[in-house]
């Protein structure tokens, strides 16, 4: 499996839920071997709940996103795969003198 550092610039993030009953370790290895997949991150690595433990975040090369999503959605061991919504942190400034 590839490194599990997060925040690669220039990648597209994909939320993936592995199918219940699928071999989670083997499924993550299969995901990491897909063309264009830069990183596979288990969202909740220490979770004992099977639903939460089956969630992954993939970092995919932008040029491969359409074919990766198509391939992921066709895999029997994947319940769903969707591009993650872009997020940004907005901080408000509090004026303590007001």
Jmol script that loads the backbone (N, CA, C; Angstrom):
load data "model"
ATOM      1  N   UNK A   1       0.840  -1.169   0.000  1.00  0.00           N
ATOM      2  CA  UNK A   1       0.000   0.000   0.000  1.00  0.00           C
ATOM      3  C   UNK A   1       0.889   1.237   0.000  1.00  0.00           C
ATOM      4  N   UNK A   2       0.396   2.300  -0.603  1.00  0.00           N
ATOM      5  CA  UNK A   2       1.162   3.538  -0.688  1.00  0.00           C
ATOM      6  C   UNK A   2       1.184   4.261   0.651  1.00  0.00           C
ATOM      7  N   UNK A   3       2.050   5.279   0.761  1.00  0.00           N
ATOM      8  CA  UNK A   3       2.146   6.063   1.994  1.00  0.00           C
ATOM      9  C   UNK A   3       0.779   6.624   2.363  1.00  0.00           C
ATOM     10  N   UNK A   4       0.600   6.920   3.621  1.00  0.00           N
ATOM     11  CA  UNK A   4      -0.684   7.455   4.058  1.00  0.00           C
ATOM     12  C   UNK A   4      -0.555   8.882   4.556  1.00  0.00           C
ATOM     13  N   UNK A   5       0.299   9.671   3.935  1.00  0.00           N
ATOM     14  CA  UNK A   5       0.322  11.083   4.252  1.00  0.00           C
ATOM     15  C   UNK A   5      -0.798  11.741   3.474  1.00  0.00           C
ATOM     16  N   UNK A   6      -1.358  12.804   4.017  1.00  0.00           N
ATOM     17  CA  UNK A   6      -2.484  13.452   3.362  1.00  0.00           C
ATOM     18  C   UNK A   6      -2.076  14.799   2.804  1.00  0.00           C
ATOM     19  N   UNK A   7      -2.955  15.338   1.982  1.00  0.00           N
ATOM     20  CA  UNK A   7      -2.782  16.701   1.510  1.00  0.00           C
ATOM     21  C   UNK A   7      -1.914  16.855   0.285  1.00  0.00           C
ATOM     22  N   UNK A   8      -1.853  15.871  -0.587  1.00  0.00           N
ATOM     23  CA  UNK A   8      -1.066  16.010  -1.805  1.00  0.00           C
ATOM     24  C   UNK A   8      -1.683  17.089  -2.667  1.00  0.00           C
ATOM     25  N   UNK A   9      -0.872  18.062  -3.073  1.00  0.00           N
ATOM     26  CA  UNK A   9      -1.365  19.121  -3.940  1.00  0.00           C
ATOM     27  C   UNK A   9      -1.488  18.586  -5.349  1.00  0.00           C
ATOM     28  N   UNK A  10      -2.490  19.085  -6.058  1.00  0.00           N
ATOM     29  CA  UNK A  10      -2.670  18.677  -7.434  1.00  0.00           C
ATOM     30  C   UNK A  10      -3.358  17.341  -7.601  1.00  0.00           C
ATOM     31  N   UNK A  11      -3.967  16.818  -6.545  1.00  0.00           N
ATOM     32  CA  UNK A  11      -4.682  15.557  -6.666  1.00  0.00           C
ATOM     33  C   UNK A  11      -6.174  15.811  -6.454  1.00  0.00           C
ATOM     34  N   UNK A  12      -6.973  14.851  -6.885  1.00  0.00           N
ATOM     35  CA  UNK A  12      -8.414  14.896  -6.659  1.00  0.00           C
ATOM     36  C   UNK A  12      -8.714  13.843  -5.604  1.00  0.00           C
ATOM     37  N   UNK A  13      -9.507  14.202  -4.631  1.00  0.00           N
ATOM     38  CA  UNK A  13      -9.850  13.262  -3.562  1.00  0.00           C
ATOM     39  C   UNK A  13     -11.178  12.582  -3.875  1.00  0.00           C
ATOM     40  N   UNK A  14     -11.224  11.290  -3.578  1.00  0.00           N
ATOM     41  CA  UNK A  14     -12.406  10.481  -3.854  1.00  0.00           C
ATOM     42  C   UNK A  14     -12.784   9.730  -2.576  1.00  0.00           C
ATOM     43  N   UNK A  15     -14.045   9.882  -2.160  1.00  0.00           N
ATOM     44  CA  UNK A  15     -14.564   9.122  -1.025  1.00  0.00           C
ATOM     45  C   UNK A  15     -15.029   7.766  -1.534  1.00  0.00           C
ATOM     46  N   UNK A  16     -14.591   6.713  -0.857  1.00  0.00           N
ATOM     47  CA  UNK A  16     -14.936   5.349  -1.248  1.00  0.00           C
ATOM     48  C   UNK A  16     -15.446   4.599  -0.026  1.00  0.00           C
ATOM     49  N   UNK A  17     -16.529   3.858  -0.216  1.00  0.00           N
ATOM     50  CA  UNK A  17     -17.003   2.956   0.830  1.00  0.00           C
ATOM     51  C   UNK A  17     -16.903   1.550   0.275  1.00  0.00           C
ATOM     52  N   UNK A  18     -16.139   0.727   0.963  1.00  0.00           N
ATOM     53  CA  UNK A  18     -15.984  -0.663   0.562  1.00  0.00           C
ATOM     54  C   UNK A  18     -17.242  -1.436   0.947  1.00  0.00           C
ATOM     55  N   UNK A  19     -17.601  -2.421   0.139  1.00  0.00           N
ATOM     56  CA  UNK A  19     -18.802  -3.217   0.381  1.00  0.00           C
ATOM     57  C   UNK A  19     -18.656  -4.028   1.658  1.00  0.00           C
ATOM     58  N   UNK A  20     -19.766  -4.178   2.368  1.00  0.00           N
ATOM     59  CA  UNK A  20     -19.770  -4.995   3.574  1.00  0.00           C
ATOM     60  C   UNK A  20     -19.465  -6.439   3.169  1.00  0.00           C
ATOM     61  N   UNK A  21     -18.655  -7.103   3.954  1.00  0.00           N
ATOM     62  CA  UNK A  21     -18.298  -8.480   3.667  1.00  0.00           C
ATOM     63  C   UNK A  21     -17.061  -8.618   2.796  1.00  0.00           C
ATOM     64  N   UNK A  22     -16.623  -7.518   2.188  1.00  0.00           N
ATOM     65  CA  UNK A  22     -15.411  -7.569   1.363  1.00  0.00           C
ATOM     66  C   UNK A  22     -14.192  -7.613   2.281  1.00  0.00           C
ATOM     67  N   UNK A  23     -13.142  -8.256   1.826  1.00  0.00           N
ATOM     68  CA  UNK A  23     -11.888  -8.286   2.572  1.00  0.00           C
ATOM     69  C   UNK A  23     -11.299  -6.874   2.510  1.00  0.00           C
ATOM     70  N   UNK A  24     -11.358  -6.168   3.619  1.00  0.00           N
ATOM     71  CA  UNK A  24     -10.958  -4.756   3.655  1.00  0.00           C
ATOM     72  C   UNK A  24      -9.492  -4.545   3.268  1.00  0.00           C
ATOM     73  N   UNK A  25      -8.617  -5.375   3.792  1.00  0.00           N
ATOM     74  CA  UNK A  25      -7.185  -5.229   3.507  1.00  0.00           C
ATOM     75  C   UNK A  25      -6.903  -5.479   2.030  1.00  0.00           C
ATOM     76  N   UNK A  26      -7.453  -6.557   1.495  1.00  0.00           N
ATOM     77  CA  UNK A  26      -7.249  -6.877   0.078  1.00  0.00           C
ATOM     78  C   UNK A  26      -7.854  -5.792  -0.810  1.00  0.00           C
ATOM     79  N   UNK A  27      -9.015  -5.281  -0.419  1.00  0.00           N
ATOM     80  CA  UNK A  27      -9.666  -4.223  -1.210  1.00  0.00           C
ATOM     81  C   UNK A  27      -8.812  -2.961  -1.248  1.00  0.00           C
ATOM     82  N   UNK A  28      -8.231  -2.578  -0.113  1.00  0.00           N
ATOM     83  CA  UNK A  28      -7.382  -1.378  -0.080  1.00  0.00           C
ATOM     84  C   UNK A  28      -6.129  -1.588  -0.923  1.00  0.00           C
ATOM     85  N   UNK A  29      -5.583  -2.795  -0.930  1.00  0.00           N
ATOM     86  CA  UNK A  29      -4.420  -3.090  -1.767  1.00  0.00           C
ATOM     87  C   UNK A  29      -4.793  -2.983  -3.234  1.00  0.00           C
ATOM     88  N   UNK A  30      -5.972  -3.478  -3.599  1.00  0.00           N
ATOM     89  CA  UNK A  30      -6.449  -3.378  -4.981  1.00  0.00           C
ATOM     90  C   UNK A  30      -6.611  -1.918  -5.374  1.00  0.00           C
ATOM     91  N   UNK A  31      -7.188  -1.114  -4.480  1.00  0.00           N
ATOM     92  CA  UNK A  31      -7.371   0.318  -4.760  1.00  0.00           C
ATOM     93  C   UNK A  31      -6.026   1.008  -4.971  1.00  0.00           C
ATOM     94  N   UNK A  32      -5.055   0.688  -4.138  1.00  0.00           N
ATOM     95  CA  UNK A  32      -3.751   1.350  -4.232  1.00  0.00           C
ATOM     96  C   UNK A  32      -3.012   0.988  -5.516  1.00  0.00           C
ATOM     97  N   UNK A  33      -3.361  -0.144  -6.129  1.00  0.00           N
ATOM     98  CA  UNK A  33      -2.696  -0.573  -7.359  1.00  0.00           C
ATOM     99  C   UNK A  33      -3.353  -0.010  -8.620  1.00  0.00           C
ATOM    100  N   UNK A  34      -4.472   0.677  -8.466  1.00  0.00           N
ATOM    101  CA  UNK A  34      -5.165   1.223  -9.635  1.00  0.00           C
ATOM    102  C   UNK A  34      -4.345   2.337 -10.284  1.00  0.00           C
ATOM    103  N   UNK A  35      -4.364   2.416 -11.610  1.00  0.00           N
ATOM    104  CA  UNK A  35      -3.657   3.503 -12.299  1.00  0.00           C
ATOM    105  C   UNK A  35      -4.201   4.869 -11.866  1.00  0.00           C
ATOM    106  N   UNK A  36      -3.301   5.774 -11.562  1.00  0.00           N
ATOM    107  CA  UNK A  36      -3.689   7.128 -11.181  1.00  0.00           C
ATOM    108  C   UNK A  36      -3.911   7.332  -9.701  1.00  0.00           C
ATOM    109  N   UNK A  37      -4.018   6.251  -8.922  1.00  0.00           N
ATOM    110  CA  UNK A  37      -4.224   6.394  -7.483  1.00  0.00           C
ATOM    111  C   UNK A  37      -2.875   6.658  -6.826  1.00  0.00           C
ATOM    112  N   UNK A  38      -2.783   7.816  -6.185  1.00  0.00           N
ATOM    113  CA  UNK A  38      -1.545   8.223  -5.531  1.00  0.00           C
ATOM    114  C   UNK A  38      -1.476   7.747  -4.084  1.00  0.00           C
ATOM    115  N   UNK A  39      -2.645   7.629  -3.457  1.00  0.00           N
ATOM    116  CA  UNK A  39      -2.672   7.350  -2.032  1.00  0.00           C
ATOM    117  C   UNK A  39      -4.020   6.769  -1.642  1.00  0.00           C
ATOM    118  N   UNK A  40      -4.037   5.818  -0.720  1.00  0.00           N
ATOM    119  CA  UNK A  40      -5.262   5.275  -0.144  1.00  0.00           C
ATOM    120  C   UNK A  40      -5.170   5.486   1.364  1.00  0.00           C
ATOM    121  N   UNK A  41      -6.154   6.168   1.908  1.00  0.00           N
ATOM    122  CA  UNK A  41      -6.164   6.486   3.337  1.00  0.00           C
ATOM    123  C   UNK A  41      -7.436   5.917   3.942  1.00  0.00           C
ATOM    124  N   UNK A  42      -7.291   5.056   4.927  1.00  0.00           N
ATOM    125  CA  UNK A  42      -8.471   4.574   5.637  1.00  0.00           C
ATOM    126  C   UNK A  42      -8.943   5.714   6.525  1.00  0.00           C
ATOM    127  N   UNK A  43     -10.188   6.138   6.347  1.00  0.00           N
ATOM    128  CA  UNK A  43     -10.701   7.313   7.046  1.00  0.00           C
ATOM    129  C   UNK A  43     -10.701   7.130   8.558  1.00  0.00           C
ATOM    130  N   UNK A  44     -11.096   5.960   9.021  1.00  0.00           N
ATOM    131  CA  UNK A  44     -11.134   5.664  10.460  1.00  0.00           C
ATOM    132  C   UNK A  44     -10.334   4.385  10.718  1.00  0.00           C
ATOM    133  N   UNK A  45      -9.005   4.477  10.771  1.00  0.00           N
ATOM    134  CA  UNK A  45      -8.164   3.273  10.832  1.00  0.00           C
ATOM    135  C   UNK A  45      -8.320   2.431  12.095  1.00  0.00           C
ATOM    136  N   UNK A  46      -8.700   3.016  13.211  1.00  0.00           N
ATOM    137  CA  UNK A  46      -8.800   2.258  14.462  1.00  0.00           C
ATOM    138  C   UNK A  46     -10.240   1.920  14.827  1.00  0.00           C
ATOM    139  N   UNK A  47     -11.150   2.117  13.892  1.00  0.00           N
ATOM    140  CA  UNK A  47     -12.574   1.928  14.164  1.00  0.00           C
ATOM    141  C   UNK A  47     -12.943   0.443  14.181  1.00  0.00           C
ATOM    142  N   UNK A  48     -13.756   0.053  15.159  1.00  0.00           N
ATOM    143  CA  UNK A  48     -14.230  -1.323  15.233  1.00  0.00           C
ATOM    144  C   UNK A  48     -15.575  -1.486  14.533  1.00  0.00           C
ATOM    145  N   UNK A  49     -16.315  -0.400  14.330  1.00  0.00           N
ATOM    146  CA  UNK A  49     -17.576  -0.445  13.600  1.00  0.00           C
ATOM    147  C   UNK A  49     -17.282  -0.708  12.121  1.00  0.00           C
ATOM    148  N   UNK A  50     -17.863  -1.763  11.557  1.00  0.00           N
ATOM    149  CA  UNK A  50     -17.561  -2.165  10.185  1.00  0.00           C
ATOM    150  C   UNK A  50     -17.940  -1.093   9.164  1.00  0.00           C
ATOM    151  N   UNK A  51     -19.044  -0.396   9.382  1.00  0.00           N
ATOM    152  CA  UNK A  51     -19.460   0.654   8.443  1.00  0.00           C
ATOM    153  C   UNK A  51     -18.403   1.759   8.364  1.00  0.00           C
ATOM    154  N   UNK A  52     -17.954   2.228   9.510  1.00  0.00           N
ATOM    155  CA  UNK A  52     -16.958   3.306   9.526  1.00  0.00           C
ATOM    156  C   UNK A  52     -15.591   2.819   9.060  1.00  0.00           C
ATOM    157  N   UNK A  53     -15.241   1.591   9.415  1.00  0.00           N
ATOM    158  CA  UNK A  53     -13.943   1.044   9.025  1.00  0.00           C
ATOM    159  C   UNK A  53     -13.839   0.824   7.520  1.00  0.00           C
ATOM    160  N   UNK A  54     -14.963   0.796   6.824  1.00  0.00           N
ATOM    161  CA  UNK A  54     -14.947   0.540   5.382  1.00  0.00           C
ATOM    162  C   UNK A  54     -14.806   1.818   4.550  1.00  0.00           C
ATOM    163  N   UNK A  55     -14.692   2.974   5.198  1.00  0.00           N
ATOM    164  CA  UNK A  55     -14.563   4.249   4.477  1.00  0.00           C
ATOM    165  C   UNK A  55     -13.104   4.573   4.185  1.00  0.00           C
ATOM    166  N   UNK A  56     -12.835   4.973   2.945  1.00  0.00           N
ATOM    167  CA  UNK A  56     -11.485   5.333   2.515  1.00  0.00           C
ATOM    168  C   UNK A  56     -11.512   6.638   1.741  1.00  0.00           C
ATOM    169  N   UNK A  57     -10.384   7.298   1.719  1.00  0.00           N
ATOM    170  CA  UNK A  57     -10.173   8.484   0.906  1.00  0.00           C
ATOM    171  C   UNK A  57      -9.039   8.174  -0.054  1.00  0.00           C
ATOM    172  N   UNK A  58      -9.304   8.321  -1.337  1.00  0.00           N
ATOM    173  CA  UNK A  58      -8.274   8.098  -2.348  1.00  0.00           C
ATOM    174  C   UNK A  58      -7.811   9.438  -2.879  1.00  0.00           C
ATOM    175  N   UNK A  59      -6.522   9.567  -3.121  1.00  0.00           N
ATOM    176  CA  UNK A  59      -5.971  10.733  -3.796  1.00  0.00           C
ATOM    177  C   UNK A  59      -5.581  10.267  -5.193  1.00  0.00           C
ATOM    178  N   UNK A  60      -6.178  10.905  -6.193  1.00  0.00           N
ATOM    179  CA  UNK A  60      -6.070  10.450  -7.572  1.00  0.00           C
ATOM    180  C   UNK A  60      -5.510  11.568  -8.446  1.00  0.00           C
ATOM    181  N   UNK A  61      -4.690  11.187  -9.412  1.00  0.00           N
ATOM    182  CA  UNK A  61      -4.178  12.157 -10.380  1.00  0.00           C
ATOM    183  C   UNK A  61      -5.359  12.757 -11.137  1.00  0.00           C
ATOM    184  N   UNK A  62      -5.394  14.079 -11.302  1.00  0.00           N
ATOM    185  CA  UNK A  62      -6.524  14.714 -11.992  1.00  0.00           C
ATOM    186  C   UNK A  62      -6.780  14.157 -13.391  1.00  0.00           C
ATOM    187  N   UNK A  63      -5.739  13.806 -14.105  1.00  0.00           N
ATOM    188  CA  UNK A  63      -5.925  13.282 -15.465  1.00  0.00           C
ATOM    189  C   UNK A  63      -6.571  11.899 -15.482  1.00  0.00           C
ATOM    190  N   UNK A  64      -6.611  11.226 -14.343  1.00  0.00           N
ATOM    191  CA  UNK A  64      -7.156   9.870 -14.250  1.00  0.00           C
ATOM    192  C   UNK A  64      -8.501   9.794 -13.533  1.00  0.00           C
ATOM    193  N   UNK A  65      -9.056  10.940 -13.120  1.00  0.00           N
ATOM    194  CA  UNK A  65     -10.234  10.916 -12.248  1.00  0.00           C
ATOM    195  C   UNK A  65     -11.445  10.261 -12.911  1.00  0.00           C
ATOM    196  N   UNK A  66     -11.736  10.590 -14.153  1.00  0.00           N
ATOM    197  CA  UNK A  66     -12.930  10.019 -14.800  1.00  0.00           C
ATOM    198  C   UNK A  66     -12.820   8.512 -14.951  1.00  0.00           C
ATOM    199  N   UNK A  67     -11.679   8.034 -15.415  1.00  0.00           N
ATOM    200  CA  UNK A  67     -11.515   6.589 -15.595  1.00  0.00           C
ATOM    201  C   UNK A  67     -11.450   5.881 -14.236  1.00  0.00           C
ATOM    202  N   UNK A  68     -10.854   6.521 -13.234  1.00  0.00           N
ATOM    203  CA  UNK A  68     -10.789   5.920 -11.894  1.00  0.00           C
ATOM    204  C   UNK A  68     -12.185   5.766 -11.302  1.00  0.00           C
ATOM    205  N   UNK A  69     -13.005   6.812 -11.414  1.00  0.00           N
ATOM    206  CA  UNK A  69     -14.367   6.738 -10.885  1.00  0.00           C
ATOM    207  C   UNK A  69     -15.169   5.658 -11.605  1.00  0.00           C
ATOM    208  N   UNK A  70     -15.028   5.581 -12.905  1.00  0.00           N
ATOM    209  CA  UNK A  70     -15.730   4.559 -13.687  1.00  0.00           C
ATOM    210  C   UNK A  70     -15.318   3.151 -13.225  1.00  0.00           C
ATOM    211  N   UNK A  71     -14.009   2.951 -13.059  1.00  0.00           N
ATOM    212  CA  UNK A  71     -13.507   1.644 -12.627  1.00  0.00           C
ATOM    213  C   UNK A  71     -13.939   1.320 -11.205  1.00  0.00           C
ATOM    214  N   UNK A  72     -13.855   2.299 -10.309  1.00  0.00           N
ATOM    215  CA  UNK A  72     -14.262   2.081  -8.920  1.00  0.00           C
ATOM    216  C   UNK A  72     -15.733   1.694  -8.825  1.00  0.00           C
ATOM    217  N   UNK A  73     -16.575   2.403  -9.565  1.00  0.00           N
ATOM    218  CA  UNK A  73     -18.021   2.156  -9.501  1.00  0.00           C
ATOM    219  C   UNK A  73     -18.398   0.791 -10.083  1.00  0.00           C
ATOM    220  N   UNK A  74     -17.527   0.225 -10.902  1.00  0.00           N
ATOM    221  CA  UNK A  74     -17.791  -1.091 -11.493  1.00  0.00           C
ATOM    222  C   UNK A  74     -17.259  -2.233 -10.625  1.00  0.00           C
ATOM    223  N   UNK A  75     -16.487  -1.922  -9.610  1.00  0.00           N
ATOM    224  CA  UNK A  75     -15.890  -2.956  -8.763  1.00  0.00           C
ATOM    225  C   UNK A  75     -16.927  -3.524  -7.789  1.00  0.00           C
ATOM    226  N   UNK A  76     -17.057  -4.847  -7.709  1.00  0.00           N
ATOM    227  CA  UNK A  76     -18.034  -5.436  -6.790  1.00  0.00           C
ATOM    228  C   UNK A  76     -17.705  -5.183  -5.315  1.00  0.00           C
ATOM    229  N   UNK A  77     -16.455  -4.935  -4.993  1.00  0.00           N
ATOM    230  CA  UNK A  77     -16.058  -4.695  -3.608  1.00  0.00           C
ATOM    231  C   UNK A  77     -16.216  -3.245  -3.165  1.00  0.00           C
ATOM    232  N   UNK A  78     -16.764  -2.404  -4.044  1.00  0.00           N
ATOM    233  CA  UNK A  78     -16.951  -0.982  -3.722  1.00  0.00           C
ATOM    234  C   UNK A  78     -18.445  -0.671  -3.706  1.00  0.00           C
ATOM    235  N   UNK A  79     -18.940  -0.176  -2.575  1.00  0.00           N
ATOM    236  CA  UNK A  79     -20.349   0.198  -2.462  1.00  0.00           C
ATOM    237  C   UNK A  79     -20.604   1.523  -3.174  1.00  0.00           C
ATOM    238  N   UNK A  80     -19.732   2.505  -2.956  1.00  0.00           N
ATOM    239  CA  UNK A  80     -19.840   3.757  -3.697  1.00  0.00           C
ATOM    240  C   UNK A  80     -18.486   4.427  -3.798  1.00  0.00           C
ATOM    241  N   UNK A  81     -18.361   5.292  -4.811  1.00  0.00           N
ATOM    242  CA  UNK A  81     -17.163   6.108  -5.016  1.00  0.00           C
ATOM    243  C   UNK A  81     -17.636   7.441  -5.572  1.00  0.00           C
ATOM    244  N   UNK A  82     -17.245   8.523  -4.902  1.00  0.00           N
ATOM    245  CA  UNK A  82     -17.659   9.846  -5.351  1.00  0.00           C
ATOM    246  C   UNK A  82     -16.540  10.850  -5.087  1.00  0.00           C
ATOM    247  N   UNK A  83     -16.435  11.792  -5.992  1.00  0.00           N
ATOM    248  CA  UNK A  83     -15.426  12.835  -5.822  1.00  0.00           C
ATOM    249  C   UNK A  83     -15.769  13.642  -4.576  1.00  0.00           C
ATOM    250  N   UNK A  84     -14.778  13.864  -3.732  1.00  0.00           N
ATOM    251  CA  UNK A  84     -14.988  14.629  -2.504  1.00  0.00           C
ATOM    252  C   UNK A  84     -15.170  16.107  -2.845  1.00  0.00           C
ATOM    253  N   UNK A  85     -16.060  16.734  -2.132  1.00  0.00           N
ATOM    254  CA  UNK A  85     -16.290  18.167  -2.337  1.00  0.00           C
ATOM    255  C   UNK A  85     -15.058  18.942  -1.893  1.00  0.00           C
ATOM    256  N   UNK A  86     -14.681  19.974  -2.647  1.00  0.00           N
ATOM    257  CA  UNK A  86     -13.535  20.783  -2.216  1.00  0.00           C
ATOM    258  C   UNK A  86     -13.871  21.488  -0.904  1.00  0.00           C
ATOM    259  N   UNK A  87     -12.871  21.552  -0.048  1.00  0.00           N
ATOM    260  CA  UNK A  87     -13.078  22.204   1.249  1.00  0.00           C
ATOM    261  C   UNK A  87     -12.017  23.267   1.442  1.00  0.00           C
ATOM    262  N   UNK A  88     -12.384  24.283   2.160  1.00  0.00           N
ATOM    263  CA  UNK A  88     -11.390  25.271   2.565  1.00  0.00           C
ATOM    264  C   UNK A  88     -11.770  25.786   3.942  1.00  0.00           C
ATOM    265  N   UNK A  89     -10.779  26.166   4.678  1.00  0.00           N
ATOM    266  CA  UNK A  89     -10.979  26.659   6.028  1.00  0.00           C
ATOM    267  C   UNK A  89     -11.166  28.169   5.983  1.00  0.00           C
ATOM    268  N   UNK A  90     -12.238  28.627   6.578  1.00  0.00           N
ATOM    269  CA  UNK A  90     -12.496  30.062   6.657  1.00  0.00           C
ATOM    270  C   UNK A  90     -12.420  30.442   8.128  1.00  0.00           C
ATOM    271  N   UNK A  91     -11.509  31.329   8.428  1.00  0.00           N
ATOM    272  CA  UNK A  91     -11.364  31.785   9.817  1.00  0.00           C
ATOM    273  C   UNK A  91     -11.923  33.192   9.927  1.00  0.00           C
ATOM    274  N   UNK A  92     -12.682  33.416  10.970  1.00  0.00           N
ATOM    275  CA  UNK A  92     -13.194  34.761  11.195  1.00  0.00           C
ATOM    276  C   UNK A  92     -12.263  35.477  12.181  1.00  0.00           C
ATOM    277  N   UNK A  93     -12.164  36.762  12.004  1.00  0.00           N
ATOM    278  CA  UNK A  93     -11.332  37.569  12.878  1.00  0.00           C
ATOM    279  C   UNK A  93     -12.257  38.247  13.883  1.00  0.00           C
ATOM    280  N   UNK A  94     -11.962  38.049  15.154  1.00  0.00           N
ATOM    281  CA  UNK A  94     -12.759  38.662  16.212  1.00  0.00           C
ATOM    282  C   UNK A  94     -12.045  39.892  16.704  1.00  0.00           C
ATOM    283  N   UNK A  95     -12.757  41.013  16.693  1.00  0.00           N
ATOM    284  CA  UNK A  95     -12.200  42.262  17.199  1.00  0.00           C
ATOM    285  C   UNK A  95     -12.566  42.377  18.662  1.00  0.00           C
ATOM    286  N   UNK A  96     -11.597  42.130  19.547  1.00  0.00           N
ATOM    287  CA  UNK A  96     -11.833  42.179  20.988  1.00  0.00           C
ATOM    288  C   UNK A  96     -11.970  43.607  21.510  1.00  0.00           C
ATOM    289  N   UNK A  97     -11.703  44.584  20.679  1.00  0.00           N
ATOM    290  CA  UNK A  97     -11.807  45.984  21.093  1.00  0.00           C
ATOM    291  C   UNK A  97     -13.180  46.569  20.797  1.00  0.00           C
ATOM    292  N   UNK A  98     -14.033  45.824  20.186  1.00  0.00           N
ATOM    293  CA  UNK A  98     -15.337  46.349  19.784  1.00  0.00           C
ATOM    294  C   UNK A  98     -16.335  46.298  20.915  1.00  0.00           C
TER     295      UNK A  98
END
end "model"
wireframe off; spacefill off
backbone 0.3
color backbone group
